[in-house]
């Protein structure tokens, strides 16, 4: 894989491109004991501008963990497309009703039957500061063929895509 680095608006654009079709992310927080805790989160359809938004309960384990340590990681995987990205940032809990309305999705009603006015609804706002990504440059078949050919010929390096670091 060739390594590329992006910064600023170019980095935001790269992240947008990598997560544009993603609907579920894995959110990892740090527990009070210092261990990592991951869980899936539904991603509302809003364009990435350096910040991710998730709808959650104000009284959940993840909100307790974020109150204790706001450093989080959000990861996305699209294996069929060969796209993987891990975003690092700081989380904040937002109770602003107009922002909750802006980010509300019909799917959220499954967790909040009272709707967006449910007092337990809060937003998890994550300001992304960096990311690591891996992206295949071709189909699975082409990647497999390149890897198989490299193993037979003894080639030391075979490029099957790009990886890199993004600073936002």
PELINMO-V781779 format. One record per residue. N is the residue number from 0. PSI is psi in whole degrees, 0 to 359 (* if undefined). Layout:
# PELINMO-V781779
N,PSI  N,PSI
This chain:
# PELINMO-V781779
0,140  1,147  2,131  3,151  4,139  5,151  6,161  7,224  8,329  9,322  10,318  11,316  12,320  13,317  14,316  15,312  16,318  17,331  18,4  19,327  20,5  21,141  22,339  23,136  24,159  25,119  26,125  27,127  28,174  29,125  30,169  31,334  32,355  33,6  34,163  35,142  36,120  37,148  38,152  39,146  40,140  41,132  42,116  43,153  44,87  45,141  46,141  47,126  48,18  49,350  50,138  51,147  52,134  53,147  54,133  55,178  56,139  57,336  58,32  59,167  60,321  61,324  62,324  63,316  64,322  65,325  66,328  67,318  68,115  69,356  70,126  71,167  72,139  73,124  74,149  75,143  76,129  77,75  78,322  79,333  80,356  81,35  82,131  83,136  84,140  85,119  86,136  87,144  88,190  89,135  90,150  91,150  92,129  93,127  94,8  95,117  96,326  97,324  98,323  99,316  100,316  101,327  102,1  103,141  104,153  105,328  106,330  107,337  108,336  109,328  110,339  111,81  112,335  113,354  114,194  115,345  116,359  117,128  118,342  119,347  120,131  121,163  122,143  123,113  124,125  125,115  126,113  127,133  128,338  129,166  130,156  131,138  132,159  133,131  134,122  135,145  136,357  137,182  138,165  139,317  140,316  141,317  142,314  143,316  144,316  145,315  146,318  147,317  148,319  149,322  150,327  151,319  152,347  153,17  154,136  155,326  156,132  157,124  158,122  159,11  160,198  161,153  162,165  163,184  164,142  165,129  166,123  167,*
